[in-house]
Amino acid sequence: MFETSAMAELHKIREQIYEETKNMSDEEFIEFIRKEAEKVKEEMRLLKEETRKQVN
């Protein structure tokens, strides 16, 4: 099967997440996901601010 570079990148990310979380309890895994989601939320907020500054 042919794998695009985007698919290869996704596989790499999934493997990294698996390695980071494979020995976590359910509670630890949920906390990991929450923390990562907060990081992404903050990154999106900052990007939105930057975009607004560039438009104005």
N, CA, C and O atoms as a Maestro MAE file, in Angstrom:
{
 s_m_m2io_version
 :::
 2.0.0
}

f_m_ct {
 s_m_title
 :::
 protein
 m_atom[224] {
  # First column is atom index #
  i_m_mmod_type
  r_m_x_coord
  r_m_y_coord
  r_m_z_coord
  i_m_residue_number
  s_m_chain_name
  s_m_pdb_residue_name
  s_m_pdb_atom_name
  i_m_atomic_number
  :::
  1 25 0.837 -1.181 0.000 1 A "MET " " N  " 7
  2 3 0.000 0.000 0.000 1 A "MET " " CA " 6
  3 2 0.884 1.246 0.000 1 A "MET " " C  " 6
  4 15 1.872 1.326 0.730 1 A "MET " " O  " 8
  5 25 0.511 2.204 -0.824 2 A "PHE " " N  " 7
  6 3 1.244 3.463 -0.901 2 A "PHE " " CA " 6
  7 2 0.873 4.346 0.280 2 A "PHE " " C  " 6
  8 15 -0.303 4.489 0.614 2 A "PHE " " O  " 8
  9 25 1.877 4.932 0.905 3 A "GLU " " N  " 7
  10 3 1.645 5.789 2.064 3 A "GLU " " CA " 6
  11 2 2.148 7.191 1.746 3 A "GLU " " C  " 6
  12 15 3.327 7.388 1.449 3 A "GLU " " O  " 8
  13 25 1.246 8.158 1.812 4 A "THR " " N  " 7
  14 3 1.642 9.541 1.569 4 A "THR " " CA " 6
  15 2 2.489 10.044 2.731 4 A "THR " " C  " 6
  16 15 2.544 9.419 3.790 4 A "THR " " O  " 8
  17 25 3.140 11.169 2.522 5 A "SER " " N  " 7
  18 3 3.960 11.734 3.600 5 A "SER " " CA " 6
  19 2 3.089 12.134 4.785 5 A "SER " " C  " 6
  20 15 3.522 12.035 5.933 5 A "SER " " O  " 8
  21 25 1.872 12.583 4.518 6 A "ALA " " N  " 7
  22 3 0.959 12.946 5.612 6 A "ALA " " CA " 6
  23 2 0.591 11.712 6.430 6 A "ALA " " C  " 6
  24 15 0.549 11.765 7.659 6 A "ALA " " O  " 8
  25 25 0.324 10.602 5.743 7 A "MET " " N  " 7
  26 3 -0.008 9.365 6.451 7 A "MET " " CA " 6
  27 2 1.183 8.876 7.267 7 A "MET " " C  " 6
  28 15 1.020 8.411 8.395 7 A "MET " " O  " 8
  29 25 2.369 8.980 6.700 8 A "ALA " " N  " 7
  30 3 3.578 8.556 7.416 8 A "ALA " " CA " 6
  31 2 3.778 9.405 8.664 8 A "ALA " " C  " 6
  32 15 4.158 8.896 9.718 8 A "ALA " " O  " 8
  33 25 3.518 10.707 8.536 9 A "GLU " " N  " 7
  34 3 3.656 11.595 9.692 9 A "GLU " " CA " 6
  35 2 2.647 11.231 10.779 9 A "GLU " " C  " 6
  36 15 2.988 11.210 11.961 9 A "GLU " " O  " 8
  37 25 1.409 10.946 10.382 10 A "LEU " " N  " 7
  38 3 0.390 10.533 11.351 10 A "LEU " " CA " 6
  39 2 0.779 9.241 12.051 10 A "LEU " " C  " 6
  40 15 0.602 9.115 13.263 10 A "LEU " " O  " 8
  41 25 1.303 8.287 11.309 11 A "HIS " " N  " 7
  42 3 1.737 7.022 11.918 11 A "HIS " " CA " 6
  43 2 2.849 7.266 12.935 11 A "HIS " " C  " 6
  44 15 2.859 6.670 14.012 11 A "HIS " " O  " 8
  45 25 3.777 8.143 12.584 12 A "LYS " " N  " 7
  46 3 4.880 8.465 13.494 12 A "LYS " " CA " 6
  47 2 4.347 9.098 14.781 12 A "LYS " " C  " 6
  48 15 4.778 8.744 15.878 12 A "LYS " " O  " 8
  49 25 3.415 10.029 14.638 13 A "ILE " " N  " 7
  50 3 2.822 10.690 15.805 13 A "ILE " " CA " 6
  51 2 2.088 9.678 16.676 13 A "ILE " " C  " 6
  52 15 2.225 9.696 17.900 13 A "ILE " " O  " 8
  53 25 1.314 8.802 16.056 14 A "ARG " " N  " 7
  54 3 0.580 7.787 16.818 14 A "ARG " " CA " 6
  55 2 1.531 6.861 17.569 14 A "ARG " " C  " 6
  56 15 1.263 6.480 18.709 14 A "ARG " " O  " 8
  57 25 2.630 6.505 16.937 15 A "GLU " " N  " 7
  58 3 3.625 5.660 17.607 15 A "GLU " " CA " 6
  59 2 4.237 6.381 18.800 15 A "GLU " " C  " 6
  60 15 4.447 5.781 19.854 15 A "GLU " " O  " 8
  61 25 4.526 7.677 18.632 16 A "GLN " " N  " 7
  62 3 5.098 8.462 19.731 16 A "GLN " " CA " 6
  63 2 4.124 8.532 20.906 16 A "GLN " " C  " 6
  64 15 4.518 8.360 22.060 16 A "GLN " " O  " 8
  65 25 2.855 8.785 20.602 17 A "ILE " " N  " 7
  66 3 1.843 8.855 21.662 17 A "ILE " " CA " 6
  67 2 1.723 7.501 22.352 17 A "ILE " " C  " 6
  68 15 1.630 7.430 23.577 17 A "ILE " " O  " 8
  69 25 1.723 6.437 21.572 18 A "TYR " " N  " 7
  70 3 1.647 5.100 22.163 18 A "TYR " " CA " 6
  71 2 2.814 4.862 23.121 18 A "TYR " " C  " 6
  72 15 2.623 4.388 24.241 18 A "TYR " " O  " 8
  73 25 4.027 5.198 22.666 19 A "GLU " " N  " 7
  74 3 5.206 4.979 23.509 19 A "GLU " " CA " 6
  75 2 5.131 5.792 24.800 19 A "GLU " " C  " 6
  76 15 5.532 5.316 25.862 19 A "GLU " " O  " 8
  77 25 4.618 7.015 24.706 20 A "GLU " " N  " 7
  78 3 4.507 7.867 25.895 20 A "GLU " " CA " 6
  79 2 3.454 7.364 26.878 20 A "GLU " " C  " 6
  80 15 3.577 7.570 28.085 20 A "GLU " " O  " 8
  81 25 2.425 6.708 26.361 21 A "THR " " N  " 7
  82 3 1.265 6.388 27.200 21 A "THR " " CA " 6
  83 2 1.060 4.904 27.470 21 A "THR " " C  " 6
  84 15 0.134 4.549 28.200 21 A "THR " " O  " 8
  85 25 1.876 4.033 26.917 22 A "LYS " " N  " 7
  86 3 1.595 2.599 26.988 22 A "LYS " " CA " 6
  87 2 1.542 2.035 28.405 22 A "LYS " " C  " 6
  88 15 0.852 1.042 28.639 22 A "LYS " " O  " 8
  89 25 2.238 2.630 29.338 23 A "ASN " " N  " 7
  90 3 2.236 2.108 30.708 23 A "ASN " " CA " 6
  91 2 1.388 2.932 31.670 23 A "ASN " " C  " 6
  92 15 1.470 2.759 32.886 23 A "ASN " " O  " 8
  93 25 0.579 3.823 31.121 24 A "MET " " N  " 7
  94 3 -0.247 4.686 31.966 24 A "MET " " CA " 6
  95 2 -1.543 3.990 32.361 24 A "MET " " C  " 6
  96 15 -2.087 3.168 31.623 24 A "MET " " O  " 8
  97 25 -2.012 4.345 33.541 25 A "SER " " N  " 7
  98 3 -3.343 3.891 33.944 25 A "SER " " CA " 6
  99 2 -4.371 4.697 33.145 25 A "SER " " C  " 6
  100 15 -4.020 5.668 32.476 25 A "SER " " O  " 8
  101 25 -5.626 4.294 33.218 26 A "ASP " " N  " 7
  102 3 -6.681 5.033 32.524 26 A "ASP " " CA " 6
  103 2 -6.721 6.484 32.977 26 A "ASP " " C  " 6
  104 15 -6.870 7.394 32.161 26 A "ASP " " O  " 8
  105 25 -6.588 6.695 34.276 27 A "GLU " " N  " 7
  106 3 -6.635 8.054 34.821 27 A "GLU " " CA " 6
  107 2 -5.456 8.886 34.321 27 A "GLU " " C  " 6
  108 15 -5.622 10.053 33.966 27 A "GLU " " O  " 8
  109 25 -4.281 8.294 34.296 28 A "GLU " " N  " 7
  110 3 -3.095 9.000 33.797 28 A "GLU " " CA " 6
  111 2 -3.242 9.335 32.316 28 A "GLU " " C  " 6
  112 15 -2.863 10.420 31.872 28 A "GLU " " O  " 8
  113 25 -3.796 8.394 31.560 29 A "PHE " " N  " 7
  114 3 -3.993 8.618 30.128 29 A "PHE " " CA " 6
  115 2 -4.968 9.768 29.896 29 A "PHE " " C  " 6
  116 15 -4.725 10.628 29.050 29 A "PHE " " O  " 8
  117 25 -6.055 9.786 30.634 30 A "ILE " " N  " 7
  118 3 -7.037 10.870 30.500 30 A "ILE " " CA " 6
  119 2 -6.395 12.208 30.840 30 A "ILE " " C  " 6
  120 15 -6.623 13.194 30.141 30 A "ILE " " O  " 8
  121 25 -5.607 12.257 31.888 31 A "GLU " " N  " 7
  122 3 -4.919 13.493 32.268 31 A "GLU " " CA " 6
  123 2 -3.926 13.912 31.186 31 A "GLU " " C  " 6
  124 15 -3.799 15.101 30.892 31 A "GLU " " O  " 8
  125 25 -3.230 12.961 30.600 32 A "PHE " " N  " 7
  126 3 -2.304 13.244 29.500 32 A "PHE " " CA " 6
  127 2 -3.047 13.904 28.343 32 A "PHE " " C  " 6
  128 15 -2.600 14.917 27.804 32 A "PHE " " O  " 8
  129 25 -4.186 13.322 27.965 33 A "ILE " " N  " 7
  130 3 -4.981 13.862 26.857 33 A "ILE " " CA " 6
  131 2 -5.478 15.262 27.192 33 A "ILE " " C  " 6
  132 15 -5.436 16.153 26.344 33 A "ILE " " O  " 8
  133 25 -5.944 15.461 28.408 34 A "ARG " " N  " 7
  134 3 -6.419 16.795 28.819 34 A "ARG " " CA " 6
  135 2 -5.312 17.836 28.727 34 A "ARG " " C  " 6
  136 15 -5.538 18.939 28.229 34 A "ARG " " O  " 8
  137 25 -4.127 17.498 29.198 35 A "LYS " " N  " 7
  138 3 -3.004 18.438 29.156 35 A "LYS " " CA " 6
  139 2 -2.617 18.768 27.716 35 A "LYS " " C  " 6
  140 15 -2.366 19.926 27.383 35 A "LYS " " O  " 8
  141 25 -2.570 17.753 26.877 36 A "GLU " " N  " 7
  142 3 -2.230 17.988 25.477 36 A "GLU " " CA " 6
  143 2 -3.298 18.840 24.795 36 A "GLU " " C  " 6
  144 15 -2.977 19.704 23.980 36 A "GLU " " O  " 8
  145 25 -4.558 18.600 25.123 37 A "ALA " " N  " 7
  146 3 -5.649 19.395 24.552 37 A "ALA " " CA " 6
  147 2 -5.536 20.850 24.987 37 A "ALA " " C  " 6
  148 15 -5.784 21.754 24.189 37 A "ALA " " O  " 8
  149 25 -5.168 21.085 26.233 38 A "GLU " " N  " 7
  150 3 -4.985 22.460 26.719 38 A "GLU " " CA " 6
  151 2 -3.846 23.153 25.972 38 A "GLU " " C  " 6
  152 15 -3.941 24.337 25.651 38 A "GLU " " O  " 8
  153 25 -2.773 22.416 25.698 39 A "LYS " " N  " 7
  154 3 -1.660 22.987 24.939 39 A "LYS " " CA " 6
  155 2 -2.124 23.407 23.544 39 A "LYS " " C  " 6
  156 15 -1.799 24.497 23.073 39 A "LYS " " O  " 8
  157 25 -2.879 22.539 22.899 40 A "VAL " " N  " 7
  158 3 -3.376 22.835 21.555 40 A "VAL " " CA " 6
  159 2 -4.333 24.021 21.592 40 A "VAL " " C  " 6
  160 15 -4.287 24.891 20.723 40 A "VAL " " O  " 8
  161 25 -5.188 24.050 22.588 41 A "LYS " " N  " 7
  162 3 -6.131 25.161 22.739 41 A "LYS " " CA " 6
  163 2 -5.383 26.489 22.868 41 A "LYS " " C  " 6
  164 15 -5.773 27.482 22.254 41 A "LYS " " O  " 8
  165 25 -4.322 26.510 23.653 42 A "GLU " " N  " 7
  166 3 -3.523 27.724 23.835 42 A "GLU " " CA " 6
  167 2 -2.813 28.105 22.535 42 A "GLU " " C  " 6
  168 15 -2.754 29.283 22.181 42 A "GLU " " O  " 8
  169 25 -2.276 27.116 21.828 43 A "GLU " " N  " 7
  170 3 -1.625 27.389 20.544 43 A "GLU " " CA " 6
  171 2 -2.614 28.002 19.560 43 A "GLU " " C  " 6
  172 15 -2.273 28.941 18.840 43 A "GLU " " O  " 8
  173 25 -3.827 27.478 19.525 44 A "MET " " N  " 7
  174 3 -4.851 28.008 18.626 44 A "MET " " CA " 6
  175 2 -5.220 29.440 19.008 44 A "MET " " C  " 6
  176 15 -5.418 30.287 18.136 44 A "MET " " O  " 8
  177 25 -5.313 29.709 20.303 45 A "ARG " " N  " 7
  178 3 -5.640 31.059 20.761 45 A "ARG " " CA " 6
  179 2 -4.552 32.038 20.323 45 A "ARG " " C  " 6
  180 15 -4.851 33.133 19.847 45 A "ARG " " O  " 8
  181 25 -3.293 31.639 20.486 46 A "LEU " " N  " 7
  182 3 -2.182 32.501 20.089 46 A "LEU " " CA " 6
  183 2 -2.156 32.732 18.578 46 A "LEU " " C  " 6
  184 15 -1.893 33.845 18.122 46 A "LEU " " O  " 8
  185 25 -2.427 31.693 17.814 47 A "LEU " " N  " 7
  186 3 -2.479 31.846 16.360 47 A "LEU " " CA " 6
  187 2 -3.602 32.787 15.945 47 A "LEU " " C  " 6
  188 15 -3.445 33.590 15.026 47 A "LEU " " O  " 8
  189 25 -4.728 32.681 16.626 48 A "LYS " " N  " 7
  190 3 -5.862 33.557 16.339 48 A "LYS " " CA " 6
  191 2 -5.489 35.009 16.616 48 A "LYS " " C  " 6
  192 15 -5.817 35.895 15.827 48 A "LYS " " O  " 8
  193 25 -4.808 35.257 17.730 49 A "GLU " " N  " 7
  194 3 -4.357 36.611 18.066 49 A "GLU " " CA " 6
  195 2 -3.385 37.133 17.014 49 A "GLU " " C  " 6
  196 15 -3.496 38.279 16.579 49 A "GLU " " O  " 8
  197 25 -2.438 36.300 16.605 50 A "GLU " " N  " 7
  198 3 -1.468 36.703 15.586 50 A "GLU " " CA " 6
  199 2 -2.167 37.051 14.280 50 A "GLU " " C  " 6
  200 15 -1.813 38.031 13.624 50 A "GLU " " O  " 8
  201 25 -3.150 36.257 13.905 51 A "THR " " N  " 7
  202 3 -3.888 36.500 12.671 51 A "THR " " CA " 6
  203 2 -4.634 37.823 12.752 51 A "THR " " C  " 6
  204 15 -4.639 38.593 11.791 51 A "THR " " O  " 8
  205 25 -5.255 38.091 13.875 52 A "ARG " " N  " 7
  206 3 -5.968 39.361 14.056 52 A "ARG " " CA " 6
  207 2 -5.014 40.541 13.943 52 A "ARG " " C  " 6
  208 15 -5.352 41.554 13.330 52 A "ARG " " O  " 8
  209 25 -3.825 40.421 14.529 53 A "LYS " " N  " 7
  210 3 -2.838 41.503 14.466 53 A "LYS " " CA " 6
  211 2 -2.408 41.760 13.025 53 A "LYS " " C  " 6
  212 15 -2.223 42.909 12.626 53 A "LYS " " O  " 8
  213 25 -2.251 40.699 12.250 54 A "GLN " " N  " 7
  214 3 -1.814 40.839 10.863 54 A "GLN " " CA " 6
  215 2 -2.902 41.456 9.999 54 A "GLN " " C  " 6
  216 15 -2.601 42.196 9.062 54 A "GLN " " O  " 8
  217 25 -4.156 41.163 10.298 55 A "VAL " " N  " 7
  218 3 -5.273 41.682 9.515 55 A "VAL " " CA " 6
  219 2 -5.491 43.162 9.818 55 A "VAL " " C  " 6
  220 15 -5.803 43.943 8.920 55 A "VAL " " O  " 8
  221 25 -5.328 43.539 11.066 56 A "ASN " " N  " 7
  222 3 -5.579 44.934 11.469 56 A "ASN " " CA " 6
  223 2 -4.411 45.778 11.215 56 A "ASN " " C  " 6
  224 15 -4.444 46.977 11.492 56 A "ASN " " O  " 8
  :::
 }
 m_bond[223] {
  # First column is bond index #
  i_m_from
  i_m_to
  i_m_order
  :::
  1 1 2 1
  2 2 3 1
  3 3 4 2
  4 3 5 1
  5 5 6 1
  6 6 7 1
  7 7 8 2
  8 7 9 1
  9 9 10 1
  10 10 11 1
  11 11 12 2
  12 11 13 1
  13 13 14 1
  14 14 15 1
  15 15 16 2
  16 15 17 1
  17 17 18 1
  18 18 19 1
  19 19 20 2
  20 19 21 1
  21 21 22 1
  22 22 23 1
  23 23 24 2
  24 23 25 1
  25 25 26 1
  26 26 27 1
  27 27 28 2
  28 27 29 1
  29 29 30 1
  30 30 31 1
  31 31 32 2
  32 31 33 1
  33 33 34 1
  34 34 35 1
  35 35 36 2
  36 35 37 1
  37 37 38 1
  38 38 39 1
  39 39 40 2
  40 39 41 1
  41 41 42 1
  42 42 43 1
  43 43 44 2
  44 43 45 1
  45 45 46 1
  46 46 47 1
  47 47 48 2
  48 47 49 1
  49 49 50 1
  50 50 51 1
  51 51 52 2
  52 51 53 1
  53 53 54 1
  54 54 55 1
  55 55 56 2
  56 55 57 1
  57 57 58 1
  58 58 59 1
  59 59 60 2
  60 59 61 1
  61 61 62 1
  62 62 63 1
  63 63 64 2
  64 63 65 1
  65 65 66 1
  66 66 67 1
  67 67 68 2
  68 67 69 1
  69 69 70 1
  70 70 71 1
  71 71 72 2
  72 71 73 1
  73 73 74 1
  74 74 75 1
  75 75 76 2
  76 75 77 1
  77 77 78 1
  78 78 79 1
  79 79 80 2
  80 79 81 1
  81 81 82 1
  82 82 83 1
  83 83 84 2
  84 83 85 1
  85 85 86 1
  86 86 87 1
  87 87 88 2
  88 87 89 1
  89 89 90 1
  90 90 91 1
  91 91 92 2
  92 91 93 1
  93 93 94 1
  94 94 95 1
  95 95 96 2
  96 95 97 1
  97 97 98 1
  98 98 99 1
  99 99 100 2
  100 99 101 1
  101 101 102 1
  102 102 103 1
  103 103 104 2
  104 103 105 1
  105 105 106 1
  106 106 107 1
  107 107 108 2
  108 107 109 1
  109 109 110 1
  110 110 111 1
  111 111 112 2
  112 111 113 1
  113 113 114 1
  114 114 115 1
  115 115 116 2
  116 115 117 1
  117 117 118 1
  118 118 119 1
  119 119 120 2
  120 119 121 1
  121 121 122 1
  122 122 123 1
  123 123 124 2
  124 123 125 1
  125 125 126 1
  126 126 127 1
  127 127 128 2
  128 127 129 1
  129 129 130 1
  130 130 131 1
  131 131 132 2
  132 131 133 1
  133 133 134 1
  134 134 135 1
  135 135 136 2
  136 135 137 1
  137 137 138 1
  138 138 139 1
  139 139 140 2
  140 139 141 1
  141 141 142 1
  142 142 143 1
  143 143 144 2
  144 143 145 1
  145 145 146 1
  146 146 147 1
  147 147 148 2
  148 147 149 1
  149 149 150 1
  150 150 151 1
  151 151 152 2
  152 151 153 1
  153 153 154 1
  154 154 155 1
  155 155 156 2
  156 155 157 1
  157 157 158 1
  158 158 159 1
  159 159 160 2
  160 159 161 1
  161 161 162 1
  162 162 163 1
  163 163 164 2
  164 163 165 1
  165 165 166 1
  166 166 167 1
  167 167 168 2
  168 167 169 1
  169 169 170 1
  170 170 171 1
  171 171 172 2
  172 171 173 1
  173 173 174 1
  174 174 175 1
  175 175 176 2
  176 175 177 1
  177 177 178 1
  178 178 179 1
  179 179 180 2
  180 179 181 1
  181 181 182 1
  182 182 183 1
  183 183 184 2
  184 183 185 1
  185 185 186 1
  186 186 187 1
  187 187 188 2
  188 187 189 1
  189 189 190 1
  190 190 191 1
  191 191 192 2
  192 191 193 1
  193 193 194 1
  194 194 195 1
  195 195 196 2
  196 195 197 1
  197 197 198 1
  198 198 199 1
  199 199 200 2
  200 199 201 1
  201 201 202 1
  202 202 203 1
  203 203 204 2
  204 203 205 1
  205 205 206 1
  206 206 207 1
  207 207 208 2
  208 207 209 1
  209 209 210 1
  210 210 211 1
  211 211 212 2
  212 211 213 1
  213 213 214 1
  214 214 215 1
  215 215 216 2
  216 215 217 1
  217 217 218 1
  218 218 219 1
  219 219 220 2
  220 219 221 1
  221 221 222 1
  222 222 223 1
  223 223 224 2
  :::
 }
}
